[in-house]
Amino acid sequence: MFKEVAMFYAKNLPHWERVLRVLLAVAATGYTVMNWSHSAWAVAAGLTAITLALTGLVGFCPMCALAGRKPVNKG
């Protein structure tokens, strides 16, 4: 009934690292919200939070792929 769709990427982050990235994104977002008007570091933390959240939720990190990290084994 359903056809398998080829993925454009292979997940290269293990589950524990995905959870850690999302938790760090939440912390960086909190820092950003509390200090937005006070520092340029808050802007950097906000951009970092976006990157961490996206890579954590998707399970693929382009920089890890460039560094040679192999896809996560399913099983």
All heavy atoms as TSV, in Angstrom:
chain	resi	resn	atom	element	x	y	z
A	1	MET	N	N	0.816	-1.173	0.000
A	1	MET	CA	C	0.000	0.000	0.000
A	1	MET	C	C	0.874	1.258	0.000
A	1	MET	O	O	0.677	2.134	-0.818
A	1	MET	CB	C	-0.914	-0.019	1.216
A	1	MET	CG	C	-1.853	1.112	1.270
A	1	MET	SD	S	-3.050	0.739	2.566
A	1	MET	CE	C	-3.856	2.262	2.673
A	2	PHE	N	N	1.835	1.330	0.939
A	2	PHE	CA	C	2.729	2.479	0.979
A	2	PHE	C	C	4.035	2.130	0.297
A	2	PHE	O	O	4.561	1.037	0.460
A	2	PHE	CB	C	3.014	2.903	2.423
A	2	PHE	CG	C	1.805	3.444	3.123
A	2	PHE	CD1	C	1.142	2.695	4.075
A	2	PHE	CD2	C	1.335	4.706	2.822
A	2	PHE	CE1	C	0.027	3.183	4.713
A	2	PHE	CE2	C	0.225	5.216	3.451
A	2	PHE	CZ	C	-0.432	4.451	4.406
A	3	LYS	N	N	4.536	3.061	-0.458
A	3	LYS	CA	C	5.811	2.876	-1.125
A	3	LYS	C	C	6.912	3.466	-0.252
A	3	LYS	O	O	6.731	4.512	0.344
A	3	LYS	CB	C	5.781	3.618	-2.469
A	3	LYS	CG	C	6.360	2.847	-3.591
A	3	LYS	CD	C	6.015	3.410	-4.937
A	3	LYS	CE	C	6.562	4.797	-5.154
A	3	LYS	NZ	N	6.447	5.245	-6.528
A	4	GLU	N	N	8.059	2.776	-0.184
A	4	GLU	CA	C	9.169	3.335	0.580
A	4	GLU	C	C	9.765	4.507	-0.159
A	4	GLU	O	O	9.950	4.466	-1.362
A	4	GLU	CB	C	10.245	2.266	0.796
A	4	GLU	CG	C	10.234	1.735	2.191
A	4	GLU	CD	C	11.420	0.853	2.440
A	4	GLU	OE1	O	12.537	1.367	2.512
A	4	GLU	OE2	O	11.186	-0.348	2.549
A	5	VAL	N	N	10.059	5.558	0.579
A	5	VAL	CA	C	10.636	6.750	-0.001
A	5	VAL	C	C	12.109	6.802	0.382
A	5	VAL	O	O	12.462	6.617	1.543
A	5	VAL	CB	C	9.917	8.020	0.518
A	5	VAL	CG1	C	10.543	9.271	-0.051
A	5	VAL	CG2	C	8.442	7.950	0.188
A	6	ALA	N	N	12.961	7.036	-0.602
A	6	ALA	CA	C	14.384	7.127	-0.326
A	6	ALA	C	C	14.677	8.408	0.447
A	6	ALA	O	O	14.165	9.469	0.120
A	6	ALA	CB	C	15.177	7.113	-1.625
A	7	MET	N	N	15.510	8.279	1.492
A	7	MET	CA	C	15.879	9.452	2.278
A	7	MET	C	C	17.078	10.135	1.630
A	7	MET	O	O	17.921	9.494	1.023
A	7	MET	CB	C	16.228	9.046	3.710
A	7	MET	CG	C	15.025	8.592	4.483
A	7	MET	SD	S	15.291	8.071	6.189
A	7	MET	CE	C	16.801	8.736	6.677
A	8	PHE	N	N	17.154	11.434	1.771
A	8	PHE	CA	C	18.266	12.191	1.225
A	8	PHE	C	C	19.463	12.176	2.164
A	8	PHE	O	O	20.541	12.604	1.797
A	8	PHE	CB	C	17.852	13.642	0.961
A	8	PHE	CG	C	16.845	13.759	-0.134
A	8	PHE	CD1	C	15.544	14.095	0.141
A	8	PHE	CD2	C	17.205	13.511	-1.441
A	8	PHE	CE1	C	14.613	14.207	-0.866
A	8	PHE	CE2	C	16.278	13.615	-2.467
A	8	PHE	CZ	C	14.973	13.967	-2.178
A	9	TYR	N	N	19.279	11.709	3.367
A	9	TYR	CA	C	20.348	11.678	4.346
A	9	TYR	C	C	20.189	10.428	5.197
A	9	TYR	O	O	19.119	9.857	5.294
A	9	TYR	CB	C	20.292	12.918	5.243
A	9	TYR	CG	C	19.047	12.989	6.080
A	9	TYR	CD1	C	19.009	12.443	7.348
A	9	TYR	CD2	C	17.889	13.570	5.594
A	9	TYR	CE1	C	17.868	12.471	8.108
A	9	TYR	CE2	C	16.739	13.614	6.352
A	9	TYR	CZ	C	16.743	13.064	7.612
A	9	TYR	OH	O	15.609	13.094	8.363
A	10	ALA	N	N	21.270	10.012	5.811
A	10	ALA	CA	C	21.228	8.911	6.761
A	10	ALA	C	C	21.506	9.494	8.138
A	10	ALA	O	O	22.455	10.255	8.309
A	10	ALA	CB	C	22.272	7.864	6.409
A	11	LYS	N	N	20.693	9.175	9.107
A	11	LYS	CA	C	20.869	9.720	10.447
A	11	LYS	C	C	22.250	9.335	10.969
A	11	LYS	O	O	22.635	8.168	10.916
A	11	LYS	CB	C	19.786	9.206	11.381
A	11	LYS	CG	C	18.430	9.757	11.026
A	11	LYS	CD	C	17.375	9.308	11.993
A	11	LYS	CE	C	16.042	9.909	11.581
A	11	LYS	NZ	N	14.999	9.584	12.504
A	12	ASN	N	N	22.997	10.331	11.429
A	12	ASN	CA	C	24.334	10.050	11.926
A	12	ASN	C	C	24.515	10.453	13.385
A	12	ASN	O	O	25.630	10.573	13.863
A	12	ASN	CB	C	25.395	10.736	11.048
A	12	ASN	CG	C	25.279	12.246	11.034
A	12	ASN	OD1	O	24.370	12.810	11.615
A	12	ASN	ND2	N	26.190	12.893	10.358
A	13	LEU	N	N	23.404	10.670	14.096
A	13	LEU	CA	C	23.466	10.998	15.519
A	13	LEU	C	C	22.768	9.900	16.314
A	13	LEU	O	O	21.619	9.561	16.033
A	13	LEU	CB	C	22.758	12.333	15.801
A	13	LEU	CG	C	23.362	13.568	15.167
A	13	LEU	CD1	C	22.493	14.778	15.468
A	13	LEU	CD2	C	24.773	13.794	15.643
A	14	PRO	N	N	23.450	9.350	17.325
A	14	PRO	CA	C	22.778	8.360	18.175
A	14	PRO	C	C	21.694	9.029	19.019
A	14	PRO	O	O	21.675	10.245	19.203
A	14	PRO	CB	C	23.912	7.819	19.053
A	14	PRO	CG	C	24.991	8.823	18.988
A	14	PRO	CD	C	24.840	9.558	17.697
A	15	HIS	N	N	20.800	8.216	19.544
A	15	HIS	CA	C	19.649	8.730	20.280
A	15	HIS	C	C	20.071	9.605	21.459
A	15	HIS	O	O	19.498	10.674	21.678
A	15	HIS	CB	C	18.774	7.562	20.757
A	15	HIS	CG	C	17.537	8.005	21.464
A	15	HIS	ND1	N	16.491	8.614	20.807
A	15	HIS	CD2	C	17.186	7.963	22.768
A	15	HIS	CE1	C	15.541	8.917	21.682
A	15	HIS	NE2	N	15.947	8.527	22.878
A	16	TRP	N	N	21.059	9.159	22.235
A	16	TRP	CA	C	21.475	9.929	23.414
A	16	TRP	C	C	21.987	11.318	23.018
A	16	TRP	O	O	21.753	12.285	23.721
A	16	TRP	CB	C	22.534	9.177	24.230
A	16	TRP	CG	C	23.853	9.019	23.526
A	16	TRP	CD1	C	24.249	7.956	22.757
A	16	TRP	CD2	C	24.933	9.955	23.509
A	16	TRP	NE1	N	25.504	8.186	22.268
A	16	TRP	CE2	C	25.960	9.390	22.712
A	16	TRP	CE3	C	25.134	11.203	24.089
A	16	TRP	CZ2	C	27.156	10.056	22.480
A	16	TRP	CZ3	C	26.337	11.858	23.859
A	16	TRP	CH2	C	27.336	11.272	23.066
A	17	GLU	N	N	22.678	11.412	21.880
A	17	GLU	CA	C	23.190	12.707	21.454
A	17	GLU	C	C	22.076	13.614	20.942
A	17	GLU	O	O	22.111	14.824	21.135
A	17	GLU	CB	C	24.252	12.528	20.377
A	17	GLU	CG	C	24.957	13.818	20.042
A	17	GLU	CD	C	26.139	13.636	19.111
A	17	GLU	OE1	O	26.588	12.486	18.899
A	17	GLU	OE2	O	26.610	14.655	18.580
A	18	ARG	N	N	21.079	13.026	20.323
A	18	ARG	CA	C	19.935	13.814	19.869
A	18	ARG	C	C	19.211	14.433	21.052
A	18	ARG	O	O	18.858	15.613	21.039
A	18	ARG	CB	C	18.984	12.933	19.069
A	18	ARG	CG	C	19.583	12.463	17.750
A	18	ARG	CD	C	18.660	11.541	17.015
A	18	ARG	NE	N	17.485	12.290	16.581
A	18	ARG	CZ	C	16.428	11.743	16.029
A	18	ARG	NH1	N	16.378	10.441	15.837
A	18	ARG	NH2	N	15.408	12.482	15.651
A	19	VAL	N	N	19.007	13.642	22.117
A	19	VAL	CA	C	18.353	14.142	23.324
A	19	VAL	C	C	19.194	15.241	23.955
A	19	VAL	O	O	18.669	16.292	24.352
A	19	VAL	CB	C	18.103	12.987	24.327
A	19	VAL	CG1	C	17.637	13.522	25.668
A	19	VAL	CG2	C	17.105	11.997	23.756
A	20	LEU	N	N	20.505	15.034	24.041
A	20	LEU	CA	C	21.403	16.031	24.617
A	20	LEU	C	C	21.369	17.335	23.827
A	20	LEU	O	O	21.331	18.427	24.405
A	20	LEU	CB	C	22.829	15.485	24.672
A	20	LEU	CG	C	23.869	16.396	25.302
A	20	LEU	CD1	C	23.539	16.650	26.768
A	20	LEU	CD2	C	25.248	15.783	25.157
A	21	ARG	N	N	21.345	17.251	22.512
A	21	ARG	CA	C	21.290	18.461	21.680
A	21	ARG	C	C	20.002	19.240	21.899
A	21	ARG	O	O	20.018	20.465	21.968
A	21	ARG	CB	C	21.435	18.094	20.204
A	21	ARG	CG	C	22.848	17.744	19.823
A	21	ARG	CD	C	22.911	17.286	18.368
A	21	ARG	NE	N	24.246	16.877	18.014
A	21	ARG	CZ	C	25.008	17.510	17.121
A	21	ARG	NH1	N	24.528	18.547	16.466
A	21	ARG	NH2	N	26.222	17.091	16.858
A	22	VAL	N	N	18.892	18.545	22.029
A	22	VAL	CA	C	17.617	19.231	22.256
A	22	VAL	C	C	17.614	19.889	23.637
A	22	VAL	O	O	17.163	21.027	23.789
A	22	VAL	CB	C	16.427	18.260	22.086
A	22	VAL	CG1	C	15.125	18.898	22.536
A	22	VAL	CG2	C	16.328	17.819	20.626
A	23	LEU	N	N	18.147	19.206	24.649
A	23	LEU	CA	C	18.215	19.796	25.985
A	23	LEU	C	C	19.123	21.022	26.005
A	23	LEU	O	O	18.797	22.042	26.639
A	23	LEU	CB	C	18.695	18.763	27.003
A	23	LEU	CG	C	17.722	17.630	27.305
A	23	LEU	CD1	C	18.374	16.606	28.227
A	23	LEU	CD2	C	16.444	18.159	27.909
A	24	LEU	N	N	20.246	20.959	25.328
A	24	LEU	CA	C	21.135	22.118	25.242
A	24	LEU	C	C	20.479	23.262	24.480
A	24	LEU	O	O	20.691	24.435	24.804
A	24	LEU	CB	C	22.456	21.728	24.582
A	24	LEU	CG	C	23.389	20.875	25.431
A	24	LEU	CD1	C	24.582	20.401	24.609
A	24	LEU	CD2	C	23.849	21.634	26.658
A	25	ALA	N	N	19.680	22.935	23.489
A	25	ALA	CA	C	18.960	23.967	22.746
A	25	ALA	C	C	17.957	24.682	23.642
A	25	ALA	O	O	17.800	25.903	23.562
A	25	ALA	CB	C	18.252	23.361	21.537
A	26	VAL	N	N	17.297	23.940	24.515
A	26	VAL	CA	C	16.350	24.550	25.452
A	26	VAL	C	C	17.092	25.487	26.406
A	26	VAL	O	O	16.644	26.607	26.673
A	26	VAL	CB	C	15.568	23.459	26.227
A	26	VAL	CG1	C	14.778	24.055	27.372
A	26	VAL	CG2	C	14.659	22.697	25.282
A	27	ALA	N	N	18.249	25.047	26.908
A	27	ALA	CA	C	19.035	25.890	27.811
A	27	ALA	C	C	19.530	27.149	27.100
A	27	ALA	O	O	19.472	28.257	27.653
A	27	ALA	CB	C	20.211	25.094	28.365
A	28	ALA	N	N	20.012	27.007	25.875
A	28	ALA	CA	C	20.498	28.164	25.121
A	28	ALA	C	C	19.356	29.117	24.791
A	28	ALA	O	O	19.547	30.338	24.792
A	28	ALA	CB	C	21.183	27.696	23.834
A	29	THR	N	N	18.175	28.580	24.551
A	29	THR	CA	C	17.009	29.432	24.297
A	29	THR	C	C	16.648	30.227	25.543
A	29	THR	O	O	16.319	31.417	25.460
A	29	THR	CB	C	15.809	28.586	23.834
A	29	THR	OG1	O	16.176	27.886	22.650
A	29	THR	CG2	C	14.600	29.448	23.557
A	30	GLY	N	N	16.726	29.584	26.703
A	30	GLY	CA	C	16.462	30.295	27.957
A	30	GLY	C	C	17.445	31.432	28.176
A	30	GLY	O	O	17.060	32.546	28.562
A	31	TYR	N	N	18.706	31.183	27.927
A	31	TYR	CA	C	19.719	32.234	28.053
A	31	TYR	C	C	19.431	33.371	27.075
A	31	TYR	O	O	19.530	34.545	27.422
A	31	TYR	CB	C	21.111	31.660	27.798
A	31	TYR	CG	C	22.193	32.714	27.841
A	31	TYR	CD1	C	22.726	33.126	29.051
A	31	TYR	CD2	C	22.659	33.311	26.677
A	31	TYR	CE1	C	23.705	34.100	29.102
A	31	TYR	CE2	C	23.628	34.291	26.710
A	31	TYR	CZ	C	24.155	34.682	27.930
A	31	TYR	OH	O	25.110	35.653	27.976
A	32	THR	N	N	19.064	33.011	25.865
A	32	THR	CA	C	18.778	34.013	24.843
A	32	THR	C	C	17.600	34.894	25.243
A	32	THR	O	O	17.658	36.116	25.115
A	32	THR	CB	C	18.479	33.322	23.502
A	32	THR	OG1	O	19.607	32.531	23.136
A	32	THR	CG2	C	18.187	34.319	22.411
A	33	VAL	N	N	16.551	34.284	25.736
A	33	VAL	CA	C	15.355	35.037	26.112
A	33	VAL	C	C	15.653	35.992	27.272
A	33	VAL	O	O	15.203	37.136	27.279
A	33	VAL	CB	C	14.205	34.067	26.480
A	33	VAL	CG1	C	13.055	34.789	27.146
A	33	VAL	CG2	C	13.733	33.336	25.236
A	34	MET	N	N	16.457	35.540	28.241
A	34	MET	CA	C	16.729	36.380	29.409
A	34	MET	C	C	17.711	37.517	29.108
A	34	MET	O	O	17.700	38.537	29.788
A	34	MET	CB	C	17.288	35.521	30.547
A	34	MET	CG	C	16.239	34.608	31.150
A	34	MET	SD	S	16.789	33.761	32.633
A	34	MET	CE	C	18.155	32.795	32.043
A	35	ASN	N	N	18.565	37.351	28.101
A	35	ASN	CA	C	19.619	38.337	27.858
A	35	ASN	C	C	19.590	38.950	26.465
A	35	ASN	O	O	20.600	39.481	26.015
A	35	ASN	CB	C	20.985	37.673	28.076
A	35	ASN	CG	C	21.166	37.207	29.490
A	35	ASN	OD1	O	21.094	37.994	30.413
A	35	ASN	ND2	N	21.369	35.913	29.656
A	36	TRP	N	N	18.490	38.879	25.777
A	36	TRP	CA	C	18.439	39.293	24.368
A	36	TRP	C	C	18.912	40.732	24.152
A	36	TRP	O	O	19.697	41.002	23.263
A	36	TRP	CB	C	17.033	39.117	23.821
A	36	TRP	CG	C	16.962	39.438	22.375
A	36	TRP	CD1	C	16.452	40.566	21.821
A	36	TRP	CD2	C	17.439	38.649	21.297
A	36	TRP	NE1	N	16.565	40.512	20.461
A	36	TRP	CE2	C	17.185	39.346	20.107
A	36	TRP	CE3	C	18.069	37.414	21.207
A	36	TRP	CZ2	C	17.520	38.860	18.853
A	36	TRP	CZ3	C	18.406	36.923	19.953
A	36	TRP	CH2	C	18.135	37.637	18.813
A	37	SER	N	N	18.476	41.643	24.965
A	37	SER	CA	C	18.809	43.046	24.719
A	37	SER	C	C	20.129	43.472	25.363
A	37	SER	O	O	20.552	44.602	25.185
A	37	SER	CB	C	17.685	43.942	25.233
A	37	SER	OG	O	17.563	43.793	26.633
A	38	HIS	N	N	20.775	42.585	26.080
A	38	HIS	CA	C	21.962	42.958	26.834
A	38	HIS	C	C	23.278	42.546	26.194
A	38	HIS	O	O	24.317	43.084	26.548
A	38	HIS	CB	C	21.913	42.372	28.247
A	38	HIS	CG	C	20.721	42.841	29.018
A	38	HIS	ND1	N	20.546	44.147	29.397
A	38	HIS	CD2	C	19.637	42.170	29.444
A	38	HIS	CE1	C	19.417	44.259	30.043
A	38	HIS	NE2	N	18.836	43.079	30.088
A	39	SER	N	N	23.280	41.581	25.299
A	39	SER	CA	C	24.580	41.121	24.836
A	39	SER	C	C	24.516	40.467	23.465
A	39	SER	O	O	23.500	39.892	23.062
A	39	SER	CB	C	25.160	40.153	25.871
A	39	SER	OG	O	25.210	38.851	25.453
A	40	ALA	N	N	25.645	40.538	22.773
A	40	ALA	CA	C	25.768	39.855	21.489
A	40	ALA	C	C	25.884	38.348	21.701
A	40	ALA	O	O	25.592	37.560	20.798
A	40	ALA	CB	C	26.983	40.371	20.730
A	41	TRP	N	N	26.298	37.951	22.909
A	41	TRP	CA	C	26.376	36.523	23.218
A	41	TRP	C	C	24.993	35.879	23.172
A	41	TRP	O	O	24.863	34.690	22.843
A	41	TRP	CB	C	27.001	36.292	24.587
A	41	TRP	CG	C	28.473	36.546	24.590
A	41	TRP	CD1	C	29.113	37.611	25.136
A	41	TRP	CD2	C	29.486	35.734	23.990
A	41	TRP	NE1	N	30.457	37.516	24.923
A	41	TRP	CE2	C	30.720	36.368	24.217
A	41	TRP	CE3	C	29.466	34.538	23.286
A	41	TRP	CZ2	C	31.921	35.843	23.767
A	41	TRP	CZ3	C	30.674	34.016	22.841
A	41	TRP	CH2	C	31.871	34.661	23.086
A	42	ALA	N	N	23.979	36.646	23.501
A	42	ALA	CA	C	22.615	36.121	23.458
A	42	ALA	C	C	22.206	35.798	22.023
A	42	ALA	O	O	21.534	34.797	21.771
A	42	ALA	CB	C	21.645	37.103	24.089
A	43	VAL	N	N	22.617	36.625	21.097
A	43	VAL	CA	C	22.317	36.353	19.685
A	43	VAL	C	C	23.029	35.077	19.235
A	43	VAL	O	O	22.441	34.219	18.574
A	43	VAL	CB	C	22.723	37.556	18.805
A	43	VAL	CG1	C	22.502	37.242	17.335
A	43	VAL	CG2	C	21.946	38.793	19.211
A	44	ALA	N	N	24.285	34.949	19.625
A	44	ALA	CA	C	25.042	33.743	19.284
A	44	ALA	C	C	24.410	32.507	19.918
A	44	ALA	O	O	24.320	31.444	19.288
A	44	ALA	CB	C	26.492	33.887	19.734
A	45	ALA	N	N	23.954	32.636	21.158
A	45	ALA	CA	C	23.293	31.513	21.827
A	45	ALA	C	C	21.989	31.153	21.124
A	45	ALA	O	O	21.633	29.976	21.012
A	45	ALA	CB	C	23.034	31.846	23.290
A	46	GLY	N	N	21.279	32.150	20.634
A	46	GLY	CA	C	20.040	31.884	19.907
A	46	GLY	C	C	20.277	31.136	18.612
A	46	GLY	O	O	19.559	30.186	18.276
A	47	LEU	N	N	21.302	31.550	17.882
A	47	LEU	CA	C	21.636	30.841	16.639
A	47	LEU	C	C	22.117	29.421	16.923
A	47	LEU	O	O	21.784	28.479	16.188
A	47	LEU	CB	C	22.700	31.623	15.870
A	47	LEU	CG	C	22.249	32.989	15.345
A	47	LEU	CD1	C	23.428	33.741	14.742
A	47	LEU	CD2	C	21.135	32.825	14.333
A	48	THR	N	N	22.867	29.265	17.992
A	48	THR	CA	C	23.320	27.929	18.386
A	48	THR	C	C	22.137	27.059	18.778
A	48	THR	O	O	22.093	25.870	18.439
A	48	THR	CB	C	24.312	28.037	19.555
A	48	THR	OG1	O	25.421	28.837	19.138
A	48	THR	CG2	C	24.806	26.677	19.989
A	49	ALA	N	N	21.174	27.647	19.481
A	49	ALA	CA	C	19.984	26.895	19.888
A	49	ALA	C	C	19.209	26.392	18.677
A	49	ALA	O	O	18.745	25.249	18.654
A	49	ALA	CB	C	19.092	27.762	20.766
A	50	ILE	N	N	19.084	27.232	17.672
A	50	ILE	CA	C	18.378	26.817	16.451
A	50	ILE	C	C	19.091	25.644	15.797
A	50	ILE	O	O	18.473	24.645	15.411
A	50	ILE	CB	C	18.257	28.005	15.480
A	50	ILE	CG1	C	17.302	29.053	16.033
A	50	ILE	CG2	C	17.799	27.541	14.099
A	50	ILE	CD1	C	17.322	30.369	15.294
A	51	THR	N	N	20.408	25.747	15.682
A	51	THR	CA	C	21.199	24.681	15.057
A	51	THR	C	C	21.106	23.388	15.852
A	51	THR	O	O	20.894	22.306	15.279
A	51	THR	CB	C	22.677	25.113	14.935
A	51	THR	OG1	O	22.733	26.332	14.207
A	51	THR	CG2	C	23.504	24.047	14.247
A	52	LEU	N	N	21.265	23.465	17.167
A	52	LEU	CA	C	21.183	22.267	18.003
A	52	LEU	C	C	19.808	21.618	17.933
A	52	LEU	O	O	19.689	20.391	17.855
A	52	LEU	CB	C	21.523	22.611	19.451
A	52	LEU	CG	C	22.982	22.886	19.763
A	52	LEU	CD1	C	23.118	23.425	21.184
A	52	LEU	CD2	C	23.812	21.639	19.575
A	53	ALA	N	N	18.762	22.441	17.969
A	53	ALA	CA	C	17.404	21.894	17.925
A	53	ALA	C	C	17.135	21.187	16.592
A	53	ALA	O	O	16.586	20.086	16.568
A	53	ALA	CB	C	16.385	22.996	18.162
A	54	LEU	N	N	17.522	21.819	15.502
A	54	LEU	CA	C	17.274	21.207	14.194
A	54	LEU	C	C	18.037	19.898	14.023
A	54	LEU	O	O	17.472	18.899	13.577
A	54	LEU	CB	C	17.637	22.183	13.073
A	54	LEU	CG	C	16.670	23.331	12.859
A	54	LEU	CD1	C	17.207	24.297	11.803
A	54	LEU	CD2	C	15.311	22.815	12.442
A	55	THR	N	N	19.319	19.899	14.364
A	55	THR	CA	C	20.093	18.666	14.191
A	55	THR	C	C	19.614	17.587	15.154
A	55	THR	O	O	19.587	16.410	14.807
A	55	THR	CB	C	21.598	18.920	14.380
A	55	THR	OG1	O	21.838	19.474	15.675
A	55	THR	CG2	C	22.140	19.832	13.312
A	56	GLY	N	N	19.202	17.974	16.359
A	56	GLY	CA	C	18.705	16.997	17.311
A	56	GLY	C	C	17.384	16.391	16.897
A	56	GLY	O	O	17.165	15.194	17.043
A	57	LEU	N	N	16.496	17.201	16.371
A	57	LEU	CA	C	15.181	16.693	15.969
A	57	LEU	C	C	15.240	15.868	14.687
A	57	LEU	O	O	14.523	14.882	14.550
A	57	LEU	CB	C	14.205	17.859	15.806
A	57	LEU	CG	C	13.846	18.589	17.103
A	57	LEU	CD1	C	13.007	19.826	16.798
A	57	LEU	CD2	C	13.119	17.674	18.061
A	58	VAL	N	N	16.099	16.266	13.764
A	58	VAL	CA	C	16.199	15.565	12.485
A	58	VAL	C	C	17.077	14.319	12.604
A	58	VAL	O	O	16.837	13.311	11.952
A	58	VAL	CB	C	16.726	16.515	11.389
A	58	VAL	CG1	C	17.013	15.779	10.101
A	58	VAL	CG2	C	15.730	17.624	11.147
A	59	GLY	N	N	18.109	14.386	13.431
A	59	GLY	CA	C	18.999	13.241	13.609
A	59	GLY	C	C	20.179	13.234	12.671
A	59	GLY	O	O	20.937	12.270	12.612
A	60	PHE	N	N	20.364	14.312	11.939
A	60	PHE	CA	C	21.473	14.403	10.985
A	60	PHE	C	C	22.236	15.688	11.239
A	60	PHE	O	O	21.641	16.760	11.368
A	60	PHE	CB	C	20.949	14.404	9.548
A	60	PHE	CG	C	22.030	14.582	8.520
A	60	PHE	CD1	C	22.876	13.540	8.213
A	60	PHE	CD2	C	22.188	15.786	7.873
A	60	PHE	CE1	C	23.880	13.706	7.265
A	60	PHE	CE2	C	23.182	15.963	6.924
A	60	PHE	CZ	C	24.031	14.915	6.622
A	61	CYS	N	N	23.558	15.588	11.318
A	61	CYS	CA	C	24.408	16.754	11.501
A	61	CYS	C	C	25.371	16.840	10.315
A	61	CYS	O	O	26.213	15.956	10.142
A	61	CYS	CB	C	25.187	16.651	12.804
A	61	CYS	SG	S	26.315	18.022	13.065
A	62	PRO	N	N	25.251	17.869	9.486
A	62	PRO	CA	C	26.123	17.986	8.315
A	62	PRO	C	C	27.606	18.073	8.680
A	62	PRO	O	O	28.444	17.515	7.990
A	62	PRO	CB	C	25.662	19.267	7.631
A	62	PRO	CG	C	24.325	19.565	8.176
A	62	PRO	CD	C	24.252	18.933	9.513
A	63	MET	N	N	27.924	18.762	9.778
A	63	MET	CA	C	29.333	18.875	10.171
A	63	MET	C	C	29.893	17.534	10.623
A	63	MET	O	O	31.062	17.227	10.371
A	63	MET	CB	C	29.498	19.924	11.275
A	63	MET	CG	C	29.195	21.329	10.809
A	63	MET	SD	S	30.140	21.822	9.340
A	63	MET	CE	C	31.767	21.908	10.017
A	64	CYS	N	N	29.084	16.726	11.286
A	64	CYS	CA	C	29.535	15.386	11.681
A	64	CYS	C	C	29.756	14.523	10.438
A	64	CYS	O	O	30.695	13.718	10.392
A	64	CYS	CB	C	28.515	14.728	12.602
A	64	CYS	SG	S	28.401	15.484	14.229
A	65	ALA	N	N	28.915	14.684	9.440
A	65	ALA	CA	C	29.088	13.937	8.194
A	65	ALA	C	C	30.373	14.350	7.489
A	65	ALA	O	O	31.100	13.503	6.962
A	65	ALA	CB	C	27.884	14.150	7.282
A	66	LEU	N	N	30.668	15.657	7.491
A	66	LEU	CA	C	31.915	16.126	6.883
A	66	LEU	C	C	33.131	15.606	7.631
A	66	LEU	O	O	34.180	15.364	7.032
A	66	LEU	CB	C	31.947	17.656	6.854
A	66	LEU	CG	C	31.106	18.318	5.782
A	66	LEU	CD1	C	31.118	19.826	5.969
A	66	LEU	CD2	C	31.632	17.964	4.409
A	67	ALA	N	N	32.996	15.439	8.940
A	67	ALA	CA	C	34.107	14.938	9.752
A	67	ALA	C	C	34.277	13.428	9.611
A	67	ALA	O	O	35.232	12.864	10.126
A	67	ALA	CB	C	33.888	15.302	11.206
A	68	GLY	N	N	33.337	12.776	8.941
A	68	GLY	CA	C	33.473	11.346	8.677
A	68	GLY	C	C	32.665	10.437	9.577
A	68	GLY	O	O	32.886	9.238	9.595
A	69	ARG	N	N	31.709	10.983	10.342
A	69	ARG	CA	C	30.881	10.131	11.195
A	69	ARG	C	C	30.002	9.263	10.328
A	69	ARG	O	O	29.357	9.721	9.399
A	69	ARG	CB	C	30.033	10.981	12.127
A	69	ARG	CG	C	29.183	10.124	13.042
A	69	ARG	CD	C	28.368	10.953	13.974
A	69	ARG	NE	N	29.136	11.243	15.163
A	69	ARG	CZ	C	28.647	11.855	16.214
A	69	ARG	NH1	N	27.398	12.279	16.225
A	69	ARG	NH2	N	29.401	12.101	17.264
A	70	LYS	N	N	29.979	8.000	10.647
A	70	LYS	CA	C	29.186	7.034	9.889
A	70	LYS	C	C	27.722	7.069	10.350
A	70	LYS	O	O	27.424	7.432	11.482
A	70	LYS	CB	C	29.736	5.616	10.103
A	70	LYS	CG	C	31.184	5.484	9.695
A	70	LYS	CD	C	31.351	5.675	8.213
A	70	LYS	CE	C	32.813	5.519	7.828
A	70	LYS	NZ	N	33.165	6.224	6.653
A	71	PRO	N	N	26.806	6.669	9.471
A	71	PRO	CA	C	25.399	6.611	9.853
A	71	PRO	C	C	25.162	5.661	11.026
A	71	PRO	O	O	25.897	4.693	11.212
A	71	PRO	CB	C	24.704	6.089	8.598
A	71	PRO	CG	C	25.626	6.430	7.485
A	71	PRO	CD	C	27.009	6.348	8.070
A	72	VAL	N	N	24.133	5.951	11.797
A	72	VAL	CA	C	23.780	5.129	12.955
A	72	VAL	C	C	23.186	3.822	12.469
A	72	VAL	O	O	22.361	3.797	11.545
A	72	VAL	CB	C	22.764	5.890	13.833
A	72	VAL	CG1	C	22.279	5.013	14.983
A	72	VAL	CG2	C	23.381	7.159	14.356
A	73	ASN	N	N	23.611	2.712	13.087
A	73	ASN	CA	C	23.049	1.403	12.737
A	73	ASN	C	C	21.641	1.296	13.262
A	73	ASN	O	O	21.349	1.711	14.380
A	73	ASN	CB	C	23.885	0.271	13.340
A	73	ASN	CG	C	25.254	0.202	12.716
A	73	ASN	OD1	O	25.453	0.613	11.593
A	73	ASN	ND2	N	26.204	-0.320	13.463
A	74	LYS	N	N	20.754	0.748	12.460
A	74	LYS	CA	C	19.385	0.523	12.898
A	74	LYS	C	C	19.331	-0.848	13.542
A	74	LYS	O	O	19.724	-1.843	12.951
A	74	LYS	CB	C	18.419	0.600	11.725
A	74	LYS	CG	C	18.366	1.979	11.133
A	74	LYS	CD	C	17.382	2.045	9.993
A	74	LYS	CE	C	17.405	3.461	9.450
A	74	LYS	NZ	N	16.493	3.642	8.371
A	75	GLY	N	N	18.786	-0.875	14.734
A	75	GLY	CA	C	18.674	-2.186	15.358
A	75	GLY	C	C	18.901	-2.184	16.770
A	75	GLY	O	O	18.758	-1.833	17.733
